[in-house]
Amino acid sequence: MAKALITLSGGPDSASLAYVLHKEPGIEKKFCFINYGHPARYQELAAAQRIANDLESELLVIEMQGLYDSFVSKGIDAGALRMAGSTNPHMPMMAASTLAAALEIERFIVAVHQGDLEIYPGTVDVLRLQEQLIRRVERPGFAGLTYELPFLKLTKDQVFARGHEAGAPLHITWSCYEIGSPGLHCGSCNGCHRRRNAFKTAGIPDRTRYAEG
């Protein structure tokens, strides 16, 4: 049975991927959450854990908070570092794929889609370079790690549709960049805006609780 590590951010895209892959037979799945210091990390982790529990799979947590804290202690602005982590996912992905290789997991699966490429245009090129680097340092006897991007040709609303069809509880996922009232998305940040548009375009009822609208 092939082993797979699937990144699970607590957001709707990776949740959709998790439920789509849950229906694929012959995979021993583990999920991976990366804490890179985002202000909404507790909400994201809670959502990721609920999804992993529902799918009866292990959730591995990579703690990168200390790395950011060490930068802050050297006088680098915390907000800028968190923004670098949220708008440049390459370093967290490298950490997760390194974990996959260390565990001798053959498939590293990420929910990158067309909407991501509009925000992070170099993502695919960087991920492929990471894949080549990881394969150069893999241990003898390990068949090799392969990066998989099954949603790469889909738009965000198409990802939502796939997840909804697979039974993903999209309403429990987290997209908001702001921290306001517990359990409420702010409704106005970029993350909430993209979330709302994806639900609307996909024709899926949006059961998210928003502070605005």
Phi, psi and omega per residue, in radians:
M1 nan 2.254 -3.141
A2 -1.231 2.542 3.104
K3 -1.833 2.465 -3.111
A4 -2.357 2.438 2.979
L5 -1.938 2.155 -3.061
I6 -2.030 2.168 3.114
T7 -1.227 2.355 -3.086
L8 -2.324 1.788 -3.026
S9 -1.519 -0.212 -2.986
G10 1.626 -0.110 3.127
G11 -1.560 3.006 -3.071
P12 -1.220 -0.508 -3.111
D13 -1.199 -0.903 -3.127
S14 -1.212 -0.537 3.058
A15 -1.120 -0.719 3.091
S16 -1.050 -0.773 3.120
L17 -1.067 -0.748 -3.119
A18 -1.026 -0.769 -3.093
Y19 -1.323 -0.586 3.060
V20 -1.113 -0.789 -3.127
L21 -1.243 -0.426 3.113
H22 -1.047 -0.488 -3.135
K23 -1.491 -0.098 3.142
E24 -1.513 2.110 -3.085
P25 -1.330 2.816 3.001
G26 1.337 0.425 3.115
I27 -2.146 2.266 2.965
E28 -1.633 1.866 -2.958
K29 -1.757 2.414 2.891
K30 -2.218 2.583 3.087
F31 -1.886 2.717 -3.102
C32 -2.356 2.171 3.051
F33 -1.902 2.344 -3.108
I34 -1.970 2.027 3.079
N35 -1.604 1.804 -3.123
Y36 -1.904 0.340 3.048
G37 1.610 0.211 3.124
H38 -1.101 2.436 -3.139
P39 -0.973 -0.520 -3.114
A40 -1.643 0.383 -3.031
R41 -1.059 -0.590 -3.116
Y42 -1.225 -0.705 3.069
Q43 -1.151 -0.726 3.132
E44 -1.097 -0.806 -3.117
L45 -1.129 -0.710 3.123
A46 -1.054 -0.741 3.120
A47 -1.148 -0.767 3.135
A48 -1.071 -0.712 -3.121
Q49 -1.175 -0.675 3.099
R50 -1.081 -0.693 -3.141
I51 -1.197 -0.794 3.116
A52 -1.062 -0.721 3.116
N53 -1.112 -0.735 -3.127
D54 -1.097 -0.609 -3.126
L55 -1.624 0.104 3.075
E56 0.941 0.813 -3.141
S57 -2.234 2.708 -3.131
E58 -1.331 2.444 3.050
L59 -1.932 2.020 3.078
L60 -1.635 2.398 -3.110
V61 -2.005 2.146 3.055
I62 -1.715 2.078 -3.109
E63 -1.629 1.913 3.049
M64 -1.921 0.094 3.128
Q65 -1.014 -0.710 -3.113
G66 -1.087 -0.598 3.113
L67 -1.096 -0.794 3.131
Y68 -1.172 -0.673 3.108
D69 -1.078 -0.647 -3.141
S70 -1.178 -0.624 3.071
F71 -1.144 -0.751 -3.140
V72 -1.059 -0.691 -3.129
S73 -1.103 -0.321 3.117
K74 -1.669 0.182 3.029
G75 1.646 0.102 3.112
I76 -1.442 2.394 -3.065
D77 -1.076 2.226 -3.087
A78 -1.119 -0.718 -3.140
G79 -1.083 -0.695 3.125
A80 -1.147 -0.661 3.135
L81 -1.189 -0.729 3.130
R82 -1.135 -0.682 3.103
M83 -1.130 -0.654 3.101
A84 -1.096 -0.677 3.121
G85 -1.208 -0.644 -3.073
S86 -1.445 -0.470 -3.125
T87 -1.769 -0.119 3.102
N88 -2.322 1.570 -3.020
P89 -1.403 0.085 -2.968
H90 -1.169 -0.738 -3.133
M91 -1.156 -0.816 3.058
P92 -1.022 -0.674 3.117
M93 -1.124 -0.650 3.104
M94 -1.109 -0.696 3.108
A95 -1.105 -0.755 -3.115
A96 -1.186 -0.718 3.139
S97 -1.213 -0.555 3.065
T98 -1.123 -0.699 3.061
L99 -1.068 -0.762 3.135
A100 -1.030 -0.798 3.139
A101 -1.128 -0.683 -3.141
A102 -1.116 -0.563 3.125
L103 -1.546 0.067 -3.118
E104 0.998 0.790 3.064
I105 -1.662 2.250 -2.993
E106 -1.411 -0.474 -3.023
R107 -2.107 2.161 3.072
F108 -1.974 2.001 -2.924
I109 -2.084 2.225 -3.031
V110 -2.226 2.506 -3.064
A111 -1.569 0.697 3.096
V112 -1.180 2.353 3.132
H113 -2.358 -3.137 -3.057
Q114 -1.065 -0.620 3.107
G115 -1.093 -0.613 3.090
D116 -1.118 -0.670 -3.080
L117 -1.187 -0.416 3.071
E118 -1.228 -0.523 -3.117
I119 -1.599 -0.725 -3.137
Y120 -2.115 1.350 -2.976
P121 -1.064 -0.422 -3.105
G122 -1.631 0.172 -2.992
T123 -1.005 -0.886 -3.048
V124 -1.093 -0.768 3.133
D125 -1.046 -0.755 -3.128
V126 -1.174 -0.736 3.133
L127 -1.093 -0.679 3.122
R128 -1.178 -0.644 3.067
L129 -1.143 -0.694 3.079
Q130 -1.064 -0.755 3.133
E131 -1.028 -0.778 3.123
Q132 -1.095 -0.716 -3.138
L133 -1.133 -0.804 3.137
I134 -1.042 -0.724 -3.102
R135 -1.174 -0.452 3.119
R136 -1.238 -0.465 -3.041
V137 -1.945 0.194 -3.136
E138 -1.176 2.657 -3.077
R139 -1.298 2.661 3.111
P140 -1.047 2.434 3.113
G141 1.594 -0.225 3.099
F142 -1.519 2.242 -3.041
A143 -1.088 -0.481 3.100
G144 2.139 2.604 -3.140
L145 -1.708 2.369 3.114
T146 -2.142 2.246 3.032
Y147 -1.375 2.361 3.088
E148 -2.217 2.339 -3.121
L149 -2.211 1.257 -2.995
P150 -1.166 -0.335 -3.124
F151 -1.734 0.162 -2.967
L152 -0.981 -0.604 -3.078
K153 -1.629 0.055 -3.098
L154 -1.704 2.643 2.976
T155 -1.482 2.941 -3.097
K156 -1.064 -0.733 3.136
D157 -1.150 -0.583 3.075
Q158 -1.185 -0.618 3.055
V159 -1.103 -0.784 3.099
F160 -1.021 -0.753 -3.135
A161 -1.091 -0.732 3.103
R162 -1.103 -0.764 3.129
G163 -1.123 -0.778 3.126
H164 -1.037 -0.766 3.130
E165 -1.098 -0.590 -3.124
A166 -1.462 -0.046 3.094
G167 1.609 0.280 -3.141
A168 -1.187 2.303 3.097
P169 -1.402 1.325 -3.015
L170 -1.056 -0.448 -3.086
H171 -1.200 -0.343 -3.130
I172 -1.601 -0.084 -3.118
T173 -1.354 2.962 -3.078
W174 -2.203 2.326 3.140
S175 -2.227 -0.273 -2.943
C176 -1.276 2.445 3.106
Y177 -1.539 -0.294 -3.056
E178 -1.796 2.740 3.074
I179 -2.006 1.899 3.128
G180 -2.134 -2.134 3.120
S181 -1.223 2.464 -3.128
P182 -0.981 2.287 3.076
G183 1.388 0.011 -3.117
L184 -1.956 2.293 2.926
H185 -1.321 2.560 -3.110
C186 -1.180 -0.586 3.102
G187 1.594 -0.146 -3.032
S188 -2.222 -0.196 3.125
C189 -1.312 3.014 -3.117
N190 -1.078 -0.680 3.128
G191 -1.086 -0.783 3.113
C192 -1.160 -0.683 3.136
H193 -1.061 -0.816 3.134
R194 -1.159 -0.660 3.108
R195 -1.066 -0.876 -3.121
R196 -1.058 -0.771 3.138
N197 -1.088 -0.682 -3.125
A198 -1.151 -0.763 3.082
F199 -1.051 -0.811 -3.090
K200 -1.108 -0.814 -3.105
T201 -1.175 -0.608 3.136
A202 -1.350 -0.221 -3.133
G203 1.274 0.532 -3.117
I204 -1.878 2.313 3.079
P205 -1.005 2.318 -3.128
D206 -1.675 1.861 -3.120
R207 -1.665 0.199 3.101
T208 -1.143 2.468 3.060
R209 -1.604 2.018 -3.115
Y210 -1.910 2.511 3.067
A211 -1.277 -0.524 3.132
E212 -2.049 2.219 3.054
G213 1.250 nan nan
